[in-house]
Amino acid sequence: MSAWTKPYHGVQHLNGLRAGFQITVYDRDGFAECLVFLPGHGFNAKRTHHADAAEARAHGEKQASELEARA
C-alpha cells in the first residue's frame, strides 16, 4: 500500500495514521498546501504552503514522524 492515497482532484491523504490524526495535501495551481489535523482539535488544522505537492507530502511525512502519528 502506498503511503499516500491516489490523487483525486489534487487531494491526497497520508495512509497508516493513528486514530484522530489526518494529514492532507491539496495540490493547488502554482503551490500546494499541507493540512495536519490533530486529535481533539476538530477541523482546526495546521496549514502550511509549499512550492509543490512533493514538498508538501515530504512535510506531511515529517510531521507524522515528529508527532508519532503513524499506527
Buried (B, 14 or more C-beta within 10 A) or exposed (E): EEEBBEEEEEEBBBEEBEEEBBBBBBBBEEBBBBBBBBEEEEEEBEEBEBEEBEBBBEBBBEBBEEBEBBE
